[in-house]
């Protein structure tokens, strides 16, 4: 099983983990809100973002579904590596509202 942040190089820039980057950039929400979306507690989201364990499959499915709702270009790869062209993926949620 792959960790969300196997390599600190992949997580790079401002020490963001890929999940933290997805939460902040794609969703633009707090850990509490991502916890609601994923069906887990806020402390669990914090642990996942800090590389302390891997989120369960159902959490990943829920987050991916919401990501695709907000941004049709959402990629599950973003859970493992922050896109190098990050500027192209700025909060699609603003367009949805």
N, CA, C and O atoms as a GROMACS GRO file, in nm:
protein
  388
    1UNK      N    1   0.085  -0.118   0.000
    1UNK     CA    2   0.000   0.000   0.000
    1UNK      C    3   0.089   0.124   0.000
    1UNK      O    4   0.189   0.129   0.072
    2UNK      N    5   0.054   0.222  -0.078
    2UNK     CA    6   0.132   0.345  -0.088
    2UNK      C    7   0.087   0.444   0.018
    2UNK      O    8  -0.033   0.461   0.043
    3UNK      N    9   0.183   0.509   0.077
    3UNK     CA   10   0.152   0.618   0.170
    3UNK      C   11   0.116   0.741   0.088
    3UNK      O   12   0.164   0.758  -0.024
    4UNK      N   13   0.033   0.827   0.143
    4UNK     CA   14  -0.002   0.950   0.073
    4UNK      C   15   0.120   1.037   0.049
    4UNK      O   16   0.121   1.118  -0.044
    5UNK      N   17   0.220   1.020   0.130
    5UNK     CA   18   0.339   1.104   0.115
    5UNK      C   19   0.464   1.019   0.135
    5UNK      O   20   0.538   1.039   0.231
    6UNK      N   21   0.486   0.923   0.046
    6UNK     CA   22   0.600   0.833   0.057
    6UNK      C   23   0.731   0.908   0.055
    6UNK      O   24   0.824   0.874   0.128
    7UNK      N   25   0.739   1.007  -0.028
    7UNK     CA   26   0.864   1.079  -0.046
    7UNK      C   27   0.842   1.226  -0.016
    7UNK      O   28   0.751   1.288  -0.070
    8UNK      N   29   0.924   1.280   0.071
    8UNK     CA   30   0.911   1.422   0.103
    8UNK      C   31   0.933   1.508  -0.020
    8UNK      O   32   0.886   1.622  -0.024
    9UNK      N   33   1.003   1.456  -0.122
    9UNK     CA   34   1.019   1.534  -0.245
    9UNK      C   35   0.885   1.550  -0.314
    9UNK      O   36   0.854   1.657  -0.366
   10UNK      N   37   0.806   1.445  -0.315
   10UNK     CA   38   0.674   1.453  -0.376
   10UNK      C   39   0.584   1.550  -0.300
   10UNK      O   40   0.498   1.614  -0.360
   11UNK      N   41   0.604   1.561  -0.171
   11UNK     CA   42   0.520   1.648  -0.090
   11UNK      C   43   0.572   1.791  -0.089
   11UNK      O   44   0.497   1.884  -0.058
   12UNK      N   45   0.693   1.808  -0.123
   12UNK     CA   46   0.765   1.934  -0.134
   12UNK      C   47   0.690   2.061  -0.100
   12UNK      O   48   0.587   2.058  -0.034
   13UNK      N   49   0.743   2.169  -0.147
   13UNK     CA   50   0.692   2.305  -0.134
   13UNK      C   51   0.602   2.327  -0.014
   13UNK      O   52   0.491   2.275  -0.006
   14UNK      N   53   0.653   2.404   0.078
   14UNK     CA   54   0.581   2.443   0.198
   14UNK      C   55   0.540   2.322   0.280
   14UNK      O   56   0.444   2.329   0.357
   15UNK      N   57   0.611   2.212   0.265
   15UNK     CA   58   0.585   2.085   0.334
   15UNK      C   59   0.438   2.043   0.329
   15UNK      O   60   0.386   1.983   0.423
   16UNK      N   61   0.372   2.073   0.220
   16UNK     CA   62   0.236   2.025   0.200
   16UNK      C   63   0.238   1.878   0.164
   16UNK      O   64   0.318   1.834   0.081
   17UNK      N   65   0.151   1.802   0.226
   17UNK     CA   66   0.129   1.666   0.180
   17UNK      C   67   0.031   1.675   0.064
   17UNK      O   68  -0.041   1.775   0.053
   18UNK      N   69   0.026   1.575  -0.021
   18UNK     CA   70  -0.072   1.580  -0.130
   18UNK      C   71  -0.216   1.597  -0.080
   18UNK      O   72  -0.293   1.674  -0.138
   19UNK      N   73  -0.253   1.526   0.027
   19UNK     CA   74  -0.390   1.538   0.078
   19UNK      C   75  -0.415   1.680   0.130
   19UNK      O   76  -0.523   1.735   0.107
   20UNK      N   77  -0.319   1.738   0.199
   20UNK     CA   78  -0.334   1.876   0.247
   20UNK      C   79  -0.350   1.971   0.129
   20UNK      O   80  -0.431   2.064   0.132
   21UNK      N   81  -0.269   1.947   0.024
   21UNK     CA   82  -0.278   2.030  -0.097
   21UNK      C   83  -0.417   2.018  -0.160
   21UNK      O   84  -0.476   2.119  -0.199
   22UNK      N   85  -0.470   1.896  -0.170
   22UNK     CA   86  -0.604   1.875  -0.225
   22UNK      C   87  -0.707   1.949  -0.139
   22UNK      O   88  -0.794   2.019  -0.192
   23UNK      N   89  -0.696   1.934  -0.007
   23UNK     CA   90  -0.792   2.000   0.082
   23UNK      C   91  -0.789   2.151   0.067
   23UNK      O   92  -0.894   2.215   0.057
   24UNK      N   93  -0.670   2.208   0.065
   24UNK     CA   94  -0.658   2.354   0.059
   24UNK      C   95  -0.683   2.410  -0.081
   24UNK      O   96  -0.752   2.511  -0.095
   25UNK      N   97  -0.628   2.348  -0.183
   25UNK     CA   98  -0.630   2.405  -0.317
   25UNK      C   99  -0.754   2.366  -0.396
   25UNK      O  100  -0.818   2.452  -0.457
   26UNK      N  101  -0.788   2.239  -0.396
   26UNK     CA  102  -0.904   2.194  -0.474
   26UNK      C  103  -1.033   2.225  -0.400
   26UNK      O  104  -1.128   2.277  -0.458
   27UNK      N  105  -1.036   2.192  -0.269
   27UNK     CA  106  -1.157   2.211  -0.191
   27UNK      C  107  -1.164   2.348  -0.124
   27UNK      O  108  -1.272   2.407  -0.115
   28UNK      N  109  -1.051   2.398  -0.076
   28UNK     CA  110  -1.052   2.525  -0.003
   28UNK      C  111  -1.130   2.516   0.127
   28UNK      O  112  -1.205   2.607   0.161
   29UNK      N  113  -1.112   2.404   0.199
   29UNK     CA  114  -1.190   2.380   0.321
   29UNK      C  115  -1.098   2.349   0.439
   29UNK      O  116  -0.977   2.329   0.423
   30UNK      N  117  -1.158   2.346   0.557
   30UNK     CA  118  -1.087   2.310   0.679
   30UNK      C  119  -1.078   2.158   0.691
   30UNK      O  120  -1.143   2.084   0.617
   31UNK      N  121  -0.997   2.114   0.786
   31UNK     CA  122  -0.990   1.971   0.814
   31UNK      C  123  -1.126   1.918   0.861
   31UNK      O  124  -1.162   1.805   0.830
   32UNK      N  125  -1.200   2.000   0.935
   32UNK     CA  126  -1.333   1.958   0.981
   32UNK      C  127  -1.424   1.925   0.863
   32UNK      O  128  -1.493   1.824   0.863
   33UNK      N  129  -1.424   2.013   0.763
   33UNK     CA  130  -1.510   1.992   0.646
   33UNK      C  131  -1.465   1.870   0.566
   33UNK      O  132  -1.548   1.792   0.521
   34UNK      N  133  -1.333   1.854   0.548
   34UNK     CA  134  -1.285   1.736   0.476
   34UNK      C  135  -1.320   1.608   0.553
   34UNK      O  136  -1.351   1.506   0.492
   35UNK      N  137  -1.316   1.615   0.684
   35UNK     CA  138  -1.355   1.501   0.766
   35UNK      C  139  -1.502   1.464   0.741
   35UNK      O  140  -1.535   1.346   0.729
   36UNK      N  141  -1.588   1.564   0.733
   36UNK     CA  142  -1.730   1.539   0.702
   36UNK      C  143  -1.745   1.476   0.565
   36UNK      O  144  -1.820   1.379   0.549
   37UNK      N  145  -1.675   1.530   0.466
   37UNK     CA  146  -1.682   1.476   0.330
   37UNK      C  147  -1.637   1.330   0.328
   37UNK      O  148  -1.700   1.246   0.264
   38UNK      N  149  -1.527   1.302   0.400
   38UNK     CA  150  -1.469   1.168   0.397
   38UNK      C  151  -1.526   1.070   0.498
   38UNK      O  152  -1.495   0.952   0.495
   39UNK      N  153  -1.611   1.120   0.588
   39UNK     CA  154  -1.674   1.031   0.686
   39UNK      C  155  -1.579   0.985   0.797
   39UNK      O  156  -1.592   0.873   0.847
   40UNK      N  157  -1.483   1.071   0.834
   40UNK     CA  158  -1.390   1.040   0.942
   40UNK      C  159  -1.384   1.160   1.037
   40UNK      O  160  -1.449   1.262   1.013
   41UNK      N  161  -1.307   1.147   1.144
   41UNK     CA  162  -1.292   1.258   1.238
   41UNK      C  163  -1.184   1.356   1.191
   41UNK      O  164  -1.100   1.321   1.108
   42UNK      N  165  -1.188   1.478   1.243
   42UNK     CA  166  -1.087   1.577   1.209
   42UNK      C  167  -0.947   1.532   1.251
   42UNK      O  168  -0.853   1.551   1.174
   43UNK      N  169  -0.930   1.473   1.371
   43UNK     CA  170  -0.796   1.426   1.406
   43UNK      C  171  -0.741   1.321   1.307
   43UNK      O  172  -0.620   1.315   1.284
   44UNK      N  173  -0.829   1.240   1.251
   44UNK     CA  174  -0.784   1.143   1.150
   44UNK      C  175  -0.733   1.214   1.025
   44UNK      O  176  -0.630   1.175   0.970
   45UNK      N  177  -0.805   1.316   0.980
   45UNK     CA  178  -0.759   1.392   0.863
   45UNK      C  179  -0.621   1.450   0.891
   45UNK      O  180  -0.533   1.446   0.806
   46UNK      N  181  -0.604   1.505   1.010
   46UNK     CA  182  -0.474   1.561   1.048
   46UNK      C  183  -0.365   1.455   1.041
   46UNK      O  184  -0.256   1.480   0.989
   47UNK      N  185  -0.394   1.336   1.093
   47UNK     CA  186  -0.294   1.228   1.088
   47UNK      C  187  -0.263   1.188   0.945
   47UNK      O  188  -0.147   1.167   0.910
   48UNK      N  189  -0.366   1.177   0.861
   48UNK     CA  190  -0.342   1.141   0.720
   48UNK      C  191  -0.255   1.247   0.653
   48UNK      O  192  -0.162   1.214   0.578
   49UNK      N  193  -0.284   1.374   0.679
   49UNK     CA  194  -0.206   1.482   0.618
   49UNK      C  195  -0.061   1.483   0.665
   49UNK      O  196   0.028   1.528   0.593
   50UNK      N  197  -0.038   1.433   0.786
   50UNK     CA  198   0.097   1.430   0.841
   50UNK      C  199   0.168   1.297   0.816
   50UNK      O  200   0.276   1.272   0.871
   51UNK      N  201   0.109   1.212   0.732
   51UNK     CA  202   0.172   1.086   0.696
   51UNK      C  203   0.168   0.980   0.804
   51UNK      O  204   0.246   0.885   0.800
   52UNK      N  205   0.078   0.995   0.900
   52UNK     CA  206   0.065   0.899   1.010
   52UNK      C  207  -0.046   0.800   0.979
   52UNK      O  208  -0.153   0.804   1.040
   53UNK      N  209  -0.022   0.713   0.886
   53UNK     CA  210  -0.121   0.614   0.847
   53UNK      C  211  -0.186   0.649   0.715
   53UNK      O  212  -0.181   0.762   0.668
   54UNK      N  213  -0.247   0.549   0.658
   54UNK     CA  214  -0.313   0.565   0.529
   54UNK      C  215  -0.464   0.570   0.547
   54UNK      O  216  -0.520   0.492   0.624
   55UNK      N  217  -0.530   0.661   0.477
   55UNK     CA  218  -0.676   0.668   0.486
   55UNK      C  219  -0.740   0.543   0.427
   55UNK      O  220  -0.685   0.483   0.334
   56UNK      N  221  -0.856   0.504   0.479
   56UNK     CA  222  -0.927   0.389   0.422
   56UNK      C  223  -0.979   0.419   0.282
   56UNK      O  224  -0.997   0.535   0.243
   57UNK      N  225  -1.002   0.313   0.208
   57UNK     CA  226  -1.047   0.324   0.070
   57UNK      C  227  -1.175   0.406   0.057
   57UNK      O  228  -1.187   0.488  -0.034
   58UNK      N  229  -1.272   0.385   0.148
   58UNK     CA  230  -1.399   0.458   0.136
   58UNK      C  231  -1.379   0.608   0.157
   58UNK      O  232  -1.449   0.688   0.094
   59UNK      N  233  -1.286   0.647   0.242
   59UNK     CA  234  -1.252   0.789   0.258
   59UNK      C  235  -1.202   0.846   0.126
   59UNK      O  236  -1.247   0.951   0.080
   60UNK      N  237  -1.107   0.774   0.065
   60UNK     CA  238  -1.049   0.819  -0.062
   60UNK      C  239  -1.156   0.829  -0.171
   60UNK      O  240  -1.156   0.923  -0.250
   61UNK      N  241  -1.247   0.733  -0.175
   61UNK     CA  242  -1.356   0.736  -0.274
   61UNK      C  243  -1.444   0.859  -0.256
   61UNK      O  244  -1.478   0.926  -0.354
   62UNK      N  245  -1.481   0.888  -0.133
   62UNK     CA  246  -1.568   1.004  -0.106
   62UNK      C  247  -1.499   1.135  -0.144
   62UNK      O  248  -1.559   1.223  -0.206
   63UNK      N  249  -1.373   1.147  -0.106
   63UNK     CA  250  -1.299   1.269  -0.136
   63UNK      C  251  -1.281   1.282  -0.287
   63UNK      O  252  -1.297   1.392  -0.342
   64UNK      N  253  -1.250   1.173  -0.355
   64UNK     CA  254  -1.234   1.177  -0.501
   64UNK      C  255  -1.365   1.217  -0.569
   64UNK      O  256  -1.364   1.298  -0.662
   65UNK      N  257  -1.477   1.162  -0.525
   65UNK     CA  258  -1.607   1.195  -0.584
   65UNK      C  259  -1.637   1.344  -0.568
   65UNK      O  260  -1.684   1.409  -0.661
   66UNK      N  261  -1.610   1.397  -0.450
   66UNK     CA  262  -1.634   1.540  -0.427
   66UNK      C  263  -1.537   1.624  -0.509
   66UNK      O  264  -1.574   1.728  -0.562
   67UNK      N  265  -1.412   1.579  -0.519
   67UNK     CA  266  -1.314   1.650  -0.601
   67UNK      C  267  -1.356   1.658  -0.746
   67UNK      O  268  -1.342   1.762  -0.810
   68UNK      N  269  -1.409   1.548  -0.798
   68UNK     CA  270  -1.455   1.547  -0.938
   68UNK      C  271  -1.579   1.634  -0.956
   68UNK      O  272  -1.600   1.692  -1.063
   69UNK      N  273  -1.662   1.642  -0.853
   69UNK     CA  274  -1.780   1.729  -0.862
   69UNK      C  275  -1.735   1.875  -0.871
   69UNK      O  276  -1.794   1.953  -0.946
   70UNK      N  277  -1.632   1.910  -0.796
   70UNK     CA  278  -1.583   2.048  -0.795
   70UNK      C  279  -1.498   2.081  -0.916
   70UNK      O  280  -1.497   2.194  -0.964
   71UNK      N  281  -1.425   1.981  -0.965
   71UNK     CA  282  -1.331   2.003  -1.075
   71UNK      C  283  -1.326   1.877  -1.160
   71UNK      O  284  -1.267   1.778  -1.118
   72UNK      N  285  -1.386   1.880  -1.280
   72UNK     CA  286  -1.389   1.760  -1.365
   72UNK      C  287  -1.250   1.707  -1.399
   72UNK      O  288  -1.237   1.590  -1.436
   73UNK      N  289  -1.148   1.790  -1.386
   73UNK     CA  290  -1.011   1.746  -1.415
   73UNK      C  291  -0.942   1.685  -1.293
   73UNK      O  292  -0.824   1.652  -1.299
   74UNK      N  293  -1.016   1.672  -1.183
   74UNK     CA  294  -0.958   1.616  -1.060
   74UNK      C  295  -0.897   1.480  -1.090
   74UNK      O  296  -0.959   1.396  -1.155
   75UNK      N  297  -0.777   1.459  -1.041
   75UNK     CA  298  -0.707   1.332  -1.064
   75UNK      C  299  -0.678   1.263  -0.931
   75UNK      O  300  -0.632   1.327  -0.836
   76UNK      N  301  -0.703   1.134  -0.924
   76UNK     CA  302  -0.670   1.057  -0.805
   76UNK      C  303  -0.519   1.057  -0.781
   76UNK      O  304  -0.474   1.032  -0.669
   77UNK      N  305  -0.441   1.084  -0.883
   77UNK     CA  306  -0.295   1.094  -0.868
   77UNK      C  307  -0.258   1.203  -0.769
   77UNK      O  308  -0.152   1.197  -0.707
   78UNK      N  309  -0.343   1.305  -0.754
   78UNK     CA  310  -0.314   1.416  -0.664
   78UNK      C  311  -0.306   1.370  -0.518
   78UNK      O  312  -0.251   1.442  -0.435
   79UNK      N  313  -0.359   1.251  -0.486
   79UNK     CA  314  -0.347   1.198  -0.351
   79UNK      C  315  -0.204   1.154  -0.322
   79UNK      O  316  -0.165   1.139  -0.206
   80UNK      N  317  -0.126   1.132  -0.426
   80UNK     CA  318   0.009   1.078  -0.411
   80UNK      C  319   0.120   1.176  -0.447
   80UNK      O  320   0.231   1.166  -0.397
   81UNK      N  321   0.089   1.271  -0.534
   81UNK     CA  322   0.190   1.368  -0.576
   81UNK      C  323   0.122   1.498  -0.616
   81UNK      O  324   0.027   1.499  -0.694
   82UNK      N  325   0.172   1.608  -0.562
   82UNK     CA  326   0.119   1.739  -0.596
   82UNK      C  327   0.157   1.770  -0.739
   82UNK      O  328   0.274   1.756  -0.776
   83UNK      N  329   0.061   1.813  -0.823
   83UNK     CA  330   0.094   1.842  -0.963
   83UNK      C  331   0.200   1.951  -0.975
   83UNK      O  332   0.199   2.048  -0.898
   84UNK      N  333   0.290   1.935  -1.070
   84UNK     CA  334   0.395   2.036  -1.089
   84UNK      C  335   0.336   2.166  -1.142
   84UNK      O  336   0.391   2.274  -1.117
   85UNK      N  337   0.225   2.157  -1.214
   85UNK     CA  338   0.158   2.276  -1.268
   85UNK      C  339   0.045   2.318  -1.175
   85UNK      O  340  -0.069   2.338  -1.219
   86UNK      N  341   0.076   2.331  -1.045
   86UNK     CA  342  -0.024   2.356  -0.941
   86UNK      C  343  -0.113   2.475  -0.971
   86UNK      O  344  -0.231   2.473  -0.935
   87UNK      N  345  -0.063   2.576  -1.033
   87UNK     CA  346  -0.142   2.697  -1.057
   87UNK      C  347  -0.264   2.669  -1.144
   87UNK      O  348  -0.363   2.742  -1.136
   88UNK      N  349  -0.258   2.564  -1.226
   88UNK     CA  350  -0.371   2.532  -1.313
   88UNK      C  351  -0.487   2.467  -1.238
   88UNK      O  352  -0.594   2.448  -1.295
   89UNK      N  353  -0.466   2.433  -1.111
   89UNK     CA  354  -0.566   2.358  -1.037
   89UNK      C  355  -0.623   2.436  -0.920
   89UNK      O  356  -0.672   2.376  -0.823
   90UNK      N  357  -0.619   2.566  -0.928
   90UNK     CA  358  -0.665   2.650  -0.817
   90UNK      C  359  -0.814   2.632  -0.798
   90UNK      O  360  -0.890   2.620  -0.894
   91UNK      N  361  -0.854   2.631  -0.676
   91UNK     CA  362  -0.992   2.611  -0.630
   91UNK      C  363  -1.102   2.621  -0.735
   91UNK      O  364  -1.152   2.729  -0.764
   92UNK      N  365  -1.136   2.508  -0.789
   92UNK     CA  366  -1.246   2.503  -0.885
   92UNK      C  367  -1.378   2.529  -0.815
   92UNK      O  368  -1.478   2.561  -0.880
   93UNK      N  369  -1.380   2.517  -0.683
   93UNK     CA  370  -1.505   2.535  -0.609
   93UNK      C  371  -1.562   2.674  -0.629
   93UNK      O  372  -1.684   2.692  -0.621
   94UNK      N  373  -1.479   2.773  -0.656
   94UNK     CA  374  -1.527   2.910  -0.677
   94UNK      C  375  -1.615   2.918  -0.802
   94UNK      O  376  -1.709   2.998  -0.807
   95UNK      N  377  -1.585   2.834  -0.902
   95UNK     CA  378  -1.665   2.831  -1.024
   95UNK      C  379  -1.798   2.761  -1.002
   95UNK      O  380  -1.895   2.787  -1.074
   96UNK      N  381  -1.804   2.671  -0.904
   96UNK     CA  382  -1.923   2.591  -0.880
   96UNK      C  383  -2.030   2.672  -0.808
   96UNK      O  384  -2.150   2.653  -0.831
   97UNK      N  385  -1.987   2.763  -0.721
   97UNK     CA  386  -2.083   2.837  -0.637
   97UNK      C  387  -2.168   2.933  -0.715
   97UNK      O  388  -2.252   3.002  -0.657
   0.00000   0.00000   0.00000
